[in-house]
Amino acid sequence: MILCCGEALIDMVPLGVSQTQGDPPSRTGGTVFSPCPGGSPYNTALAIGRLGVAVRFMGRLSKDFFGDLLVDHLAANKVGTDLIIRSREHSTLAFVKLEAGKEPRYVFYTEGTADRSFSPADLPATLPEEIRCILFGSIAMTMEPVATAIESLIFREGGRGERGPVISMDPNIRPFMIHDREAYRKRFEGWIAGSTIVKISSADVNFIYPGLALEAALRRLLNTGPRLVVSTLGPEGALALLRRDEGDIIRVNAPAADVPVADTIGAGDTFHGALLSWLELKGNMSRSRLTALSEGELRDALFFANKAASLVCARHGADPPTLAEVEALHTG
């Protein structure tokens, strides 16, 4: 089982929008927005659930009607909700701006909201034994007290060594949420050191290590502690570096699937979820099994994740595919 923890929010998405056409105007000249469940770890939990892998979400969600929407959507997609705390704070809102040929832009409304209010006191004393992986990252790690709560969890569970779960991080950096870059980077490197897997975009790499070539940055990350570092490269697919127990590093590329792109919302989240789902489905979700992957197995894992992410890009919004849809996608 995989545990996803962090923010769960409402994406206010322009109605009828695509990244090829831009925002449609309303009759009043503005943009009409539609509320959709979202948040990076939340989207990843949905992706894992739809791929048929046991998954739970942990966090603090509002008792308002947006919170009801978030919890109900998790349950409808076979994501366990028993580790969610419901509270009176409002739900976080994220307004999305889509422009032709550009990455989505976000404006977050987070002050005093439920998901950012998750605190160390909300952490369970122990996790269910069946949890073999903890996923974290994204904007939750830029807000307090939720960042400290998740940090405490991953250091606690990661410190159990081989007996503990695999720790997987996706920083999913939003620079406008970071007020002190150097303080964030220092803390970031501690999270990386405590992780087993790091999934990171080239944009994230450029923020953390500006001017450093992508592969050099990935090797720098790998040297701080993780066993597997994976970078998503958009239409170029994905690149992975895996460090064996004896210190050797395996480098593997996998292509993206060629599908028409509607927008890229949720693509990285789905990639992360699909990568972890492949490891779980194939019985490789442990630190020892991870480092023993062959080059062929690692390439298969990346390609599986690329196909899932490509299917999301063919749809509007964060709408992860099912396992049957991923397996049915044949690329030439």
C-alpha positions in Angstrom: 0.0 0.0 0.0 1.1 3.6 -0.8 0.4 6.5 1.5 0.1 10.0 -0.1 0.3 13.0 2.1 0.1 16.7 1.6 -2.2 19.3 0.1 -5.7 18.5 -1.3 -7.3 21.6 -2.8 -9.8 22.8 -5.3 -8.4 23.8 -8.7 -10.5 26.5 -10.3 -10.0 25.6 -13.9 -11.1 27.8 -16.8 -14.2 26.3 -18.3 -13.8 24.9 -21.8 -10.1 25.8 -21.9 -7.2 24.1 -23.6 -3.5 25.0 -23.8 -3.8 25.2 -27.6 -6.6 27.7 -27.6 -6.3 29.7 -24.4 -9.0 30.9 -22.0 -12.4 31.4 -23.5 -14.2 34.7 -22.4 -17.4 34.7 -20.6 -20.4 36.7 -21.6 -19.2 39.4 -19.3 -15.7 39.5 -20.8 -14.0 37.6 -17.9 -13.2 33.9 -17.5 -15.6 31.3 -16.1 -13.9 28.8 -13.7 -15.0 25.3 -12.8 -14.1 23.8 -9.4 -12.1 20.5 -9.7 -10.5 18.4 -7.0 -6.7 18.8 -7.1 -3.3 19.1 -5.5 -0.2 17.2 -6.4 -0.3 14.4 -3.8 -4.1 14.3 -4.1 -3.8 13.8 -7.9 -1.1 11.2 -7.4 -3.4 9.2 -5.0 -6.1 9.2 -7.6 -3.7 8.0 -10.3 -2.6 5.1 -8.0 -6.1 4.2 -7.1 -7.2 4.1 -10.7 -4.3 1.8 -11.6 -5.6 -0.7 -9.1 -3.0 -0.3 -6.4 -4.0 0.0 -2.7 -3.5 3.6 -1.6 -4.5 6.0 1.2 -4.5 9.7 1.6 -3.4 11.5 4.8 -4.1 15.1 5.5 -6.5 17.6 7.0 -9.6 18.5 4.9 -12.4 21.0 5.4 -15.9 20.1 6.5 -17.1 22.6 3.9 -18.8 21.4 0.6 -15.4 21.6 -1.2 -14.0 19.3 1.5 -16.9 16.9 0.9 -16.1 17.0 -2.8 -12.4 16.1 -2.2 -13.2 13.2 0.2 -16.0 11.8 -1.9 -13.8 11.9 -5.1 -11.0 10.0 -3.3 -13.5 7.3 -2.1 -15.0 7.0 -5.5 -11.5 6.2 -6.9 -10.7 3.6 -4.3 -8.4 5.8 -2.2 -8.6 5.1 1.5 -9.7 8.1 3.6 -9.5 6.8 7.1 -6.3 8.9 7.8 -8.0 12.1 6.8 -8.9 14.6 9.6 -11.9 16.8 8.9 -11.8 20.4 10.3 -13.7 23.7 10.3 -11.0 25.6 8.3 -11.9 26.4 4.7 -10.6 24.5 1.7 -7.5 25.7 -0.3 -8.3 27.2 -3.7 -5.9 27.3 -6.7 -6.9 29.3 -9.7 -5.3 28.0 -12.9 -4.3 30.1 -15.9 -3.8 28.2 -19.2 -2.1 29.9 -22.2 -1.3 28.4 -25.6 2.1 26.8 -25.6 2.9 27.5 -22.0 3.0 25.6 -18.7 -0.1 26.1 -16.4 0.2 29.1 -14.0 -1.4 29.0 -10.6 -2.6 31.5 -7.9 -3.1 29.8 -4.5 -5.4 31.0 -1.7 -4.0 29.1 1.4 -4.1 31.4 4.4 -5.6 29.5 7.4 -7.0 26.7 5.2 -7.5 23.1 6.3 -4.8 21.2 4.4 -2.0 23.6 5.4 -3.1 23.3 9.1 -2.2 19.6 9.3 0.2 19.6 12.3 2.7 17.2 14.0 0.0 16.5 16.6 -2.2 15.1 13.8 0.3 12.4 12.9 -0.6 8.8 13.9 1.8 7.3 16.4 2.4 4.4 14.0 1.4 3.7 10.4 -0.5 0.7 9.3 1.9 -2.2 8.7 0.8 -2.6 5.1 2.1 0.8 4.0 5.2 0.2 1.9 5.7 3.6 0.5 5.1 7.2 1.6 4.8 9.9 -1.1 5.2 13.6 -0.3 6.2 17.0 -1.7 4.7 20.0 -3.6 3.3 23.2 -2.0 2.6 21.5 1.3 6.3 21.7 1.9 6.2 25.5 1.6 3.5 26.0 4.3 3.4 25.6 8.0 2.6 23.6 10.1 2.0 21.0 7.4 5.6 21.0 6.1 7.0 20.3 9.6 4.4 17.5 10.1 5.3 15.8 6.9 9.0 16.3 7.5 8.6 14.7 10.9 6.8 11.7 9.4 9.4 11.0 6.6 12.4 11.4 9.0 10.7 9.1 11.5 9.7 6.4 9.0 12.8 6.8 6.8 15.0 6.3 9.9 13.7 2.7 10.2 16.1 1.6 7.4 15.2 -1.4 5.4 12.3 -2.2 7.8 10.7 1.1 6.9 8.7 2.2 3.9 10.2 3.6 0.6 10.1 7.4 0.8 9.2 9.1 -2.5 9.4 12.8 -3.1 8.1 15.1 -5.9 9.1 18.7 -5.1 6.7 20.1 -7.7 8.1 23.5 -7.0 6.0 26.7 -7.3 8.6 29.5 -6.9 6.0 32.1 -6.0 5.2 30.0 -2.8 8.8 30.2 -1.7 9.8 33.4 0.1 13.4 32.5 1.1 15.0 30.5 -1.7 18.2 29.5 0.2 16.3 28.4 3.3 14.0 26.3 1.1 17.0 24.8 -0.7 18.7 23.8 2.5 15.6 22.2 3.8 15.0 20.6 0.4 18.4 18.9 0.5 17.4 17.4 3.9 14.2 15.9 2.4 16.2 14.6 -0.5 18.7 12.9 1.8 15.7 11.2 3.6 14.1 10.0 0.4 14.5 6.7 -1.4 13.0 7.9 -4.7 13.0 11.5 -6.1 10.8 12.4 -9.1 11.7 15.8 -10.3 11.0 18.0 -13.3 13.7 19.8 -15.3 12.0 23.1 -14.2 12.5 22.0 -10.5 16.1 21.2 -11.2 16.6 24.7 -12.7 15.1 26.3 -9.6 17.3 24.4 -7.2 20.5 24.3 -9.2 20.4 27.2 -11.7 23.0 26.9 -14.4 23.8 23.2 -13.6 23.3 20.7 -16.5 20.3 18.4 -15.9 22.2 15.1 -15.6 24.9 16.7 -13.4 22.2 18.0 -11.1 20.5 14.6 -10.9 23.9 13.0 -10.0 24.3 15.6 -7.3 20.9 14.7 -5.9 21.7 11.0 -6.1 24.9 11.5 -4.1 22.9 12.9 -1.2 21.1 9.7 -0.4 18.3 8.5 -2.7 18.6 5.3 -4.6 16.5 6.4 -7.7 16.3 9.9 -9.2 13.9 10.3 -12.1 13.4 13.5 -14.2 10.4 14.0 -16.5 11.4 15.7 -19.8 8.0 16.5 -21.3 7.7 15.2 -24.9 11.3 13.8 -24.6 10.1 11.2 -22.0 12.0 10.5 -18.8 15.5 10.0 -17.6 16.4 7.8 -14.5 19.6 7.3 -12.5 19.6 4.3 -10.2 22.4 3.7 -7.6 23.2 0.2 -6.8 24.2 -0.9 -3.3 27.8 -1.2 -4.4 27.8 2.3 -5.8 27.4 1.7 -9.5 25.0 4.0 -11.3 22.6 2.8 -14.0 21.3 5.4 -16.5 18.1 4.7 -18.4 15.9 6.7 -20.8 12.4 6.0 -21.9 10.3 7.8 -24.6 7.0 9.5 -24.1 3.9 8.2 -25.8 2.8 10.2 -28.9 -0.7 11.5 -28.2 -2.5 14.8 -29.0 -2.1 17.2 -26.1 -5.2 19.0 -24.6 -3.3 20.3 -21.5 -0.6 19.1 -19.1 -2.5 19.5 -15.8 -1.7 16.5 -13.5 0.8 15.0 -15.9 3.7 14.9 -13.5 1.5 13.8 -10.6 0.2 10.9 -12.8 3.8 10.0 -13.9 4.9 9.7 -10.2 1.8 7.7 -9.2 2.2 5.3 -12.2 6.0 4.8 -11.5 5.2 3.8 -7.9 2.3 1.7 -9.0 4.5 -0.2 -11.4 6.9 -1.0 -8.5 4.1 -2.1 -6.3 2.4 -4.2 -9.0 5.7 -5.9 -9.8 6.6 -6.7 -6.2 9.6 -4.2 -6.2 8.4 -1.8 -3.5 11.3 -2.1 -1.1 14.7 -0.5 -0.9 16.5 -3.7 -1.6 14.3 -4.7 -4.6 14.5 -1.2 -6.0 18.3 -1.2 -6.2 18.2 -4.7 -7.8 16.1 -3.6 -10.8 17.6 -4.4 -14.2 18.0 -1.8 -16.9 15.1 -3.4 -18.8 12.9 -3.4 -15.7 13.6 0.3 -15.0 12.9 1.2 -18.7 9.6 -0.7 -18.5 8.7 1.3 -15.3 9.5 4.6 -16.9 7.6 3.8 -20.1 4.6 2.7 -18.1 4.7 6.0 -16.2 5.2 7.9 -19.5 2.1 6.3 -21.1 0.0 7.1 -18.0 1.2 10.8 -18.1 0.6 11.0 -21.9 -3.0 9.8 -21.5 -3.6 12.6 -18.9 -2.2 15.2 -21.4 -4.7 14.0 -24.0 -7.6 15.0 -21.6 -8.6 18.3 -20.0 -7.6 18.6 -16.3 -6.1 16.0 -13.9 -8.0 12.9 -15.1 -5.6 9.9 -14.6 -6.2 6.7 -16.7 -7.1 3.3 -15.5 -4.7 0.3 -15.7 -6.7 -1.0 -18.7 -6.3 2.3 -20.5 -2.5 2.4 -20.0 -2.1 -1.3 -21.1 -4.3 -0.6 -24.1 -2.1 2.3 -25.3 0.2 0.9 -28.0 2.9 3.2 -29.4 4.8 2.5 -32.5 
